[in-house]
Amino acid sequence: MISRLAEGDHEAFRILVERFRRKVISTSMGFIHSEADAEDIAQDVFLEVFSSIKKFRSGSSLSTWIYRITVNKSLNHIRSSKRHKLISLFESFAGDEDKPSAEPASGSEYCPDDGLKKSDQAKALEQAMNRLAPNQKTAFVLSRYDDLSYEEIADVMKTSVPAVESLIFRAKQNLQKSLLAYYSNNFK
Amino acid sequence: MKKNRKMKCKEINDMLIFYADNSLPKEQRKEVEYHLSQCRECSSFHEFLKDALGHIDKEKEFESDPFIYSRILAAKTGKADNSGSRVISVLPRLAAAAVIAAAVAGGALVGRLYSSSPADLNTLMSEETKLLDDIKQEPLESFLLTLNEQ
């Protein structure tokens, strides 16, 4: 398939997209938490794959290579959206103080069955994951969103299995702290 | 007693994410389960944690656009068309840089044309302006002192 892709075979490219579409989008969602942005990143990933396939070395697997591109594109997207957020922060000083706050009322008890509270969970998770260091987030996403084994994650991240175990352990500890802080601030 | 209970809750909370992920050893699982059955606060946080982590499964299940291949093809074709216009898009930036450089050079030239030597300036100054200049050279503190004395 790689040789067909290198020759610019569109059918081979279509098969590749179908085979890896879900994995790429699932990985991007773990970083971005936005369906529209995850699809945009997936588009960029496959375009990159198609244009760079000749540089692909058969030493590693195609899926490892695609995961690496996906992780890099996702992290770059986060960096560039942080820059945009800084700009809008400056703009907000120019007077958008009238915008209603999206924070839930503090002191309310957490009711798991209350449909209105569902966005709190998504928000809490997103905030907690955004606080993770890039390598911890990468290891956690590849483990939890893509169900990759520690060996596969080590391959993608070009590191060792013990390093991956340590990254995932610390990621979970930090997620725990962030989620507890969110819960304490909003529901206690 | 209260302090012990708070410490116990803290210990349990630190383990909850590993409990939710089924990655705790058996003995610790039993310990957490017993505590959750006795402590309403920790039990409530555990529910919140489970639901937050459960959101990951929802994100994983997101049904992406089945026609994404068509979008990619369209983007690929669009990129090929735009590659020639890259040079054109750089031109406005180059023009802006040239204008700024010309303005700086022009300003420096004008400054040189109108600048005079210190000796020439002194002859042009009136007595009043000379006095004002003296004030500028006088330290502020002594100026304020003389003002107070008056």
Chai-1 contact restraints between the chains, C-beta under 6 A:
chainA,res_idxA,chainB,res_idxB,connection_type,confidence,min_distance_angstrom,max_distance_angstrom,comment,restraint_id
A,R14,B,Y69,contact,1.0,0.0,6.0,A-B,restraint_1
A,V17,B,Y69,contact,1.0,0.0,6.0,A-B,restraint_2
A,I25,B,S64,contact,1.0,0.0,6.0,A-B,restraint_3
A,S26,B,K60,contact,1.0,0.0,6.0,A-B,restraint_4
A,M29,B,E59,contact,1.0,0.0,6.0,A-B,restraint_5
A,E35,B,F62,contact,1.0,0.0,6.0,A-B,restraint_6
A,E39,B,S64,contact,1.0,0.0,6.0,A-B,restraint_7
A,E39,B,D65,contact,1.0,0.0,6.0,A-B,restraint_8
A,Q43,B,R71,contact,1.0,0.0,6.0,A-B,restraint_9
A,Q43,B,I72,contact,1.0,0.0,6.0,A-B,restraint_10
A,Q43,B,A75,contact,1.0,0.0,6.0,A-B,restraint_11
A,F46,B,I72,contact,1.0,0.0,6.0,A-B,restraint_12
A,L47,B,K76,contact,1.0,0.0,6.0,A-B,restraint_13
A,Y110,B,S44,contact,1.0,0.0,6.0,A-B,restraint_14
A,Y110,B,F48,contact,1.0,0.0,6.0,A-B,restraint_15
A,P112,B,E47,contact,1.0,0.0,6.0,A-B,restraint_16
A,P112,B,D51,contact,1.0,0.0,6.0,A-B,restraint_17
A,Q121,B,D51,contact,1.0,0.0,6.0,A-B,restraint_18
A,Q121,B,A52,contact,1.0,0.0,6.0,A-B,restraint_19
A,Q121,B,H55,contact,1.0,0.0,6.0,A-B,restraint_20
A,A122,B,H55,contact,1.0,0.0,6.0,A-B,restraint_21
A,A124,B,A52,contact,1.0,0.0,6.0,A-B,restraint_22
A,L125,B,A52,contact,1.0,0.0,6.0,A-B,restraint_23
A,L125,B,H55,contact,1.0,0.0,6.0,A-B,restraint_24
A,R144,B,I56,contact,1.0,0.0,6.0,A-B,restraint_25
A,Y145,B,K60,contact,1.0,0.0,6.0,A-B,restraint_26
A,K172,B,I17,contact,1.0,0.0,6.0,A-B,restraint_27
A,Q176,B,I17,contact,1.0,0.0,6.0,A-B,restraint_28
A,L179,B,L49,contact,1.0,0.0,6.0,A-B,restraint_29
A,L179,B,A52,contact,1.0,0.0,6.0,A-B,restraint_30
A,L180,B,N13,contact,1.0,0.0,6.0,A-B,restraint_31
A,Y183,B,F45,contact,1.0,0.0,6.0,A-B,restraint_32
A,Y183,B,F48,contact,1.0,0.0,6.0,A-B,restraint_33
